[in-house]
Structures are given as structure tokens and as C-alpha cells.
Amino acid sequence: MGVEPPEPPRPPEPPQPPGPAAGAGAVPGGQPDGQPGEKPKPDLERQKRVLTRLFLENGLQHWKGYGVALAFMSVVAGMTGLSAWIMQDVINDIFIDRKPDMVWKIAGAVAGIFIIKGIASYVQQVILSRIGNRIVAEIQMRLFDHVQRHRIDFYEKMNTGQLAMRFSQNARSAREALNLVITSMGRDMFSLVALCIVMIVQDPLLAGIALLVGPPVAYGEWILVRKVKAVARAELLSIARIITTIQQTAQGARVVKAFGLEPVMRAEMDAAVQDVRQRADRIAQVGAATNPLMESFGGLAIAGVILYGGWRVIYGGGDPGAFFSFITALLMAYDPAKRLARLNIQLQASLVGVEMLYALLDRKPAIEEAEDAVPLKVGAGRVRLRNIRFRYGRKAPALDGLELIAEGGKVTALVGPSGAGKSTVFALIERFYDPDHGNVLIDGQNLRGVTFESLRRNIAYVAQDAFLFEGTVAENIRMGRLDATEEEIRAAAKAANAHAFIMAMPRGYETELGENGATLSGGERQRIAIARAMLRGAPILLLDEPTSALDAEAEAAVGEALARLMKGRTTIVIAHRLATVRHADMIHVIEGGKVVESGSHGELREAGGLYSRLYDLQFRD
Ligand SMILES: Nc1ncnc2c1ncn2[C@@H]1O[C@H](COP(=O)(O)OP(=O)(O)OP(=O)(O)O)[C@@H](O)[C@H]1O
């Protein structure tokens, strides 16, 4: 067991630090990634950066697959060019020179070209889809690992809807953006190049006329792109709003029904749904606007080519086969050109999602394990909070100069008025937050220097309202220690007074509990949570008065289980009802973020201070 280091001098009051939340990447307004109404400026540089990053972080590792896909795309492009080229022979050899042997040869060649093109298209599409799906899976796991590293307040700021959207829509956006770029650059660009080569070789002057339409199309498309980005972002945020509303309606079903809030929830849902609909309409409208743009200019190009080329064939002795081949190449170029014109618009919509993804991934966890962290070694299990000052964000300090010791193996109770800072003490002992000043020590070891795994392994926590996972009873208890055997799970349940009611359930330990154990009573849920803590076998126990929400009978059963659990451990208990702490070895009375009185029940009663007043208040009747 280490020796507690000397206490450092307390620094002067810091000039309003940004607070823990600021470091967590919080943005003004408390919304993690801006509001739906927000209109970001179209920023080509930023878009390029996101795209480059997407390629480096998510695409590059699949370079081999992409390479193969690109090779097949170039086959598709080559075959497309060839099919236009061969039209020259169709016209000259079959229609003009009427060579019978060429009919077979050309027909065979055309069939071969299209079969090869079909097979190559299939292979490249399968490869791209597989890589895309793998990228989605990789991003989802990367996000999950990242999110799990975040501090507890991250989950308070980032609601479930926002998170769910990152995992579903945004992860898919990354696949879309990569696939769009690869197919456009590969299949469409290669095909366009092959067809342009055919056109230039057949007739350079005509090719020049056809390509004149390029610049005005590019300009029109640039204007459309600018409109899409803001709408796409707003659409995604509204989708998150839909998810949040569904989640709140489901989780708060009791309150919604009891207070007749269905119309309120409906109005919220309707607003979000209509918002998404309107924005989706807008995106579709802007996307569709590429059609008249391309059709008009494409038509102009073809008309120009027919006028000039036709005139040359009729009056200038031009080669009809070459002209027909040229027209075929031009018509075939239309589709890839149209897709390339739309690329930027679709890409914009996808990149908005990717940007949101990266915004979350770039948010650094506010608490990270020290690089030289060592495992916590617990002997007696003495917990000490030394000269603690801590505030949530910019609020007034929740703890201000708090000194507290919980002796090893003893029961220490924390009492005090609501908002005094009791739960915050727990949060610091579990290192959900670091104090702004002062240290938390377990057996003399500063929590800042120990590994998270060892800290959490040595602490068990039972809350006022037990949280249960979706799954069976056995699985829920096993969460206390993942390698526990069936016997150990049963022993823990027996010690927690839970075995009997578990066995009375239809499938015993294999009974499925609904979301958050919806099918159990409050007392039963508590006893499962106690069994879980029992199984953990941690030497330090934090209890947030697990019996406070129970009736007398349930309290007796849970109380008995707790007494067994507390045996031989350092127990710190937050007590809302003072009757439950009379037998604690030490009671600390917290008020205004500091300990104002300490002692046994008898001593504190005798002292006649805050504890005594609170006690009298509770037992007045
Ligand atoms: N996550 C949070 N973000 C911001 N402020 C918080 C947060 N949790 C607690 N606070 C604030 O910190 C102060 C101390 O709260 P804490 O929950 O520690 O008190 P408590 O003594 O446990 O109260 P109670 O008995 O009502 O549970 C309060 O002013 C509270 O508003």
C-alpha cells in the first residue's frame, strides 16, 4: 500500500475554466453538431479535405480490392469504346460494301464485346459492394469504440437519436461517397475517355464541336451543388429528431400515457417527419435539375454534330462509317457524362454525413487513461477525497473544498440535502470525472495514475434504480463478472435473496427480461443488481440507497441482501432516509459541496447540528 503524497498547495481560483464539457467538444447551444436551421457555407476546400481523409482513413486499406475493381471497370470502358468503334465497320462493310462474310464476323464481335462488358460490370459491382459493406462495418465498430471511451456527460449531450444516426445513416454515407467517387472515376470516367478517344480519332473537328457544351454544363452544375449541401445536412438532423422522438415515446411511455401527452409527441413527430420530407423533396428537385441541363446541352451538341457531320458526308465526301461511329460514341457518352454531372450533387449529400461522422470521431474523450497508468492495488480499501473542488461545466462548484475519508472495511454514509454533492462524490470515486482541484485516493494511490480496468474491477455500484440489460436473468447477473460459472451466478443470486423469485419465473435463470427489466418489480430488479455486484466481488462498494424507492416488504428482502453484500467491504452509502444509516461506522454530512459534520449517529445527534435537524425533520411524526 502506498503512502499518501503530501497535499499540494491550493491554487488561486482559476479564471472561469471552460469546464469539463468544453473539452469534450461541446458546441455552443448544447447541440453536438449544430441545429437544423444552421446553414454552413459551401466550402470546397473542406469538402476536399473530408474526401481525402475518407480515402486515407477508410479507403486506402482496401486498395487491392479497389485496384481489381478499377481493372474491371477499365475493361467495361474499353468494351464501351469498342462497341462504338465497330459501328464504322457495320456501316461501311455491311451496309455500303455489302460483304457477306463480315456480317458474321461483326455480329460475333458485337456479341463478344457485350458479354465481356456484362461480366466485367458484374465483377466490379460485387467487389465494390463488398468493400463498401466492410467499410460501413469498420466505421460502426470504430465509432462504437470511440463512443465507449467518452466521459459520462457525453451521453447526456449526445442524445440517442443523434448517435443512432451516426451509426446508420452517416456510416452509410461514407460507403456511398467512396463508391460514388470510385465508380465515377473508374467506370464513367474511363468510359468517357474511351468514347472521347473514338470521337477524336474518327473526327477531331466534330469532337471539338461536341465538347463545346462541357463548360456551360459544368457551370450550371456548380450552381446546383451549392444548393444541395445545406439541405442535406438539415435533412440528416431532422432524421435524428425522428429517432429521438420515437425513443422518448417508447421510454417515456408511462408518462406520455399518464399525462395524455400523445398529441404533443405526435406534433413533434409530425414536425420532424414533414421537415425530412420537405428537404428530401428539395434534394430530389435539385438533383433532377441536372436532367434539363444535360438534355438541353446534350441535344445541342448532337444537333451541331449532325448538322456539320451530315453536311460533310453529303457534300464533302466524308466517310459515312466514321460519322456513324462518331455519333454512336457521342450518344453512348451521354450517360456517363450525365452521371458525372450529377456526381458532385450526390457526393455533397454523402459528404455532409461523413463530416458529421468525423466531427464525432474527432471529439476527444475528456478523460483518458494516463500513458504510464498502473493497476490499482487495493489492500484495506481506504478511500480518501482530498481538498476537492469540482464543477460541472460553467455551473457553480458542485464540490468546494471537500475532505472525506471512508475507512477500509467500514460503512461510511453520506447524508445531506438534495443537490449537496453526494452523487458527485460517487462520480469522482469512479473517475467518471476528474476533480478540478485536489485528488481522489484509494489506499494512497491517486486515481489519475491507475488503469481504468483495475479501478472499475475494484468498485461495485448499486444504484437507486437498478439498470438491467436486455437479455436473460443469468446474463444480467453475469455482467458483474463475465467469466462466472453457473454455480457462482446461482450462489450470488441466493446471497442476494433473488434465487427464489428467479426460480418461480417460467424459465428460471433463462427468463428473458424486457428492456430494462420491464417485467420485474422494483425490489426484484434491485436484488438482481445486488447479485451482479455480489458476483463482482469488488472490495469497494458504492450504494446509492438502493432501498429508497421500495415498500417495507421489498426493503426488508433487499436490506438483508445488502447486509450480506457489505460484509468485509469498504461501503460508501448515500442515504436519503436517515433511519438507514444509524448503524454506519461513520456519517459525513455534506452541504454546499463540503463535509460540514462527521461522526457516528450518536455523536452527531449529540452535537445537535445539521444532521440532528434533518433527523428531527424526518422523524417529526
Ligand atoms: N451531470 C450534471 N451536470 C451538471 N450539473 C450537475 C450534474 N449532476 C449534478 N449536477 C449539479 O451538481 C450539484 C450537486 O449534485 P449531486 O447530484 O451531486 O447532489 P446530491 O447531493 O447527490 O443530490 P440528490 O440527493 O438530490 O441526489 C447540483 O447543484 C446539481 O445540480
The ligand as an SDF file (V2000), in Angstrom:
LIG
                    3D

 31 33  0  0  0  0  0  0  0  0999 V2000
  -24.4230   15.8970  -14.7960 N   0  0  0  0  0  0  0  0  0  0  0  0
  -24.5350   17.0820  -14.2390 C   0  0  0  0  0  0  0  0  0  0  0  0
  -24.3690   18.1910  -14.9770 N   0  0  0  0  0  0  0  0  0  0  0  0
  -24.4620   19.4110  -14.4260 C   0  0  0  0  0  0  0  0  0  0  0  0
  -24.7080   19.6310  -13.1340 N   0  0  0  0  0  0  0  0  0  0  0  0
  -24.8870   18.5750  -12.3340 C   0  0  0  0  0  0  0  0  0  0  0  0
  -24.8120   17.2550  -12.8420 C   0  0  0  0  0  0  0  0  0  0  0  0
  -25.0270   16.3980  -11.8170 N   0  0  0  0  0  0  0  0  0  0  0  0
  -25.2120   17.1650  -10.7180 C   0  0  0  0  0  0  0  0  0  0  0  0
  -25.1330   18.4670  -11.0210 N   0  0  0  0  0  0  0  0  0  0  0  0
  -25.2360   19.6020  -10.0750 C   0  0  0  0  0  0  0  0  0  0  0  0
  -24.2550   19.4320   -9.0800 O   0  0  0  0  0  0  0  0  0  0  0  0
  -24.7680   19.7130   -7.8020 C   0  0  0  0  0  0  0  0  0  0  0  0
  -24.5940   18.5090   -6.8890 C   0  0  0  0  0  0  0  0  0  0  0  0
  -25.3940   17.4600   -7.3970 O   0  0  0  0  0  0  0  0  0  0  0  0
  -25.3970   15.9890   -6.8050 P   0  0  0  0  0  0  0  0  0  0  0  0
  -26.2120   15.1570   -7.7350 O   0  0  0  0  0  0  0  0  0  0  0  0
  -24.0190   15.5500   -6.5240 O   0  0  0  0  0  0  0  0  0  0  0  0
  -26.1870   16.1980   -5.4330 O   0  0  0  0  0  0  0  0  0  0  0  0
  -26.8160   15.1110   -4.4770 P   0  0  0  0  0  0  0  0  0  0  0  0
  -26.4110   15.5180   -3.1210 O   0  0  0  0  0  0  0  0  0  0  0  0
  -26.4730   13.7570   -4.8970 O   0  0  0  0  0  0  0  0  0  0  0  0
  -28.3710   15.3940   -4.6840 O   0  0  0  0  0  0  0  0  0  0  0  0
  -29.6150   14.3700   -4.5500 P   0  0  0  0  0  0  0  0  0  0  0  0
  -29.6770   13.9690   -3.1110 O   0  0  0  0  0  0  0  0  0  0  0  0
  -30.7900   15.2130   -4.9350 O   0  0  0  0  0  0  0  0  0  0  0  0
  -29.3710   13.2430   -5.4740 O   0  0  0  0  0  0  0  0  0  0  0  0
  -26.2260   20.1170   -8.0050 C   0  0  0  0  0  0  0  0  0  0  0  0
  -26.2470   21.5340   -7.9990 O   0  0  0  0  0  0  0  0  0  0  0  0
  -26.5680   19.5890   -9.3640 C   0  0  0  0  0  0  0  0  0  0  0  0
  -27.4800   20.4540  -10.0000 O   0  0  0  0  0  0  0  0  0  0  0  0
  1  2  1  0
  2  3  1  0
  2  7  2  0
  3  4  2  0
  4  5  1  0
  5  6  2  0
  6  7  1  0
  6 10  1  0
  7  8  1  0
  8  9  2  0
  9 10  1  0
 10 11  1  0
 11 12  1  0
 11 30  1  0
 12 13  1  0
 13 14  1  0
 13 28  1  0
 14 15  1  0
 15 16  1  0
 16 17  2  0
 16 18  1  0
 16 19  1  0
 19 20  1  0
 20 21  2  0
 20 22  1  0
 20 23  1  0
 23 24  1  0
 24 25  2  0
 24 26  1  0
 24 27  1  0
 28 29  1  0
 28 30  1  0
 30 31  1  0
M  END
$$$$
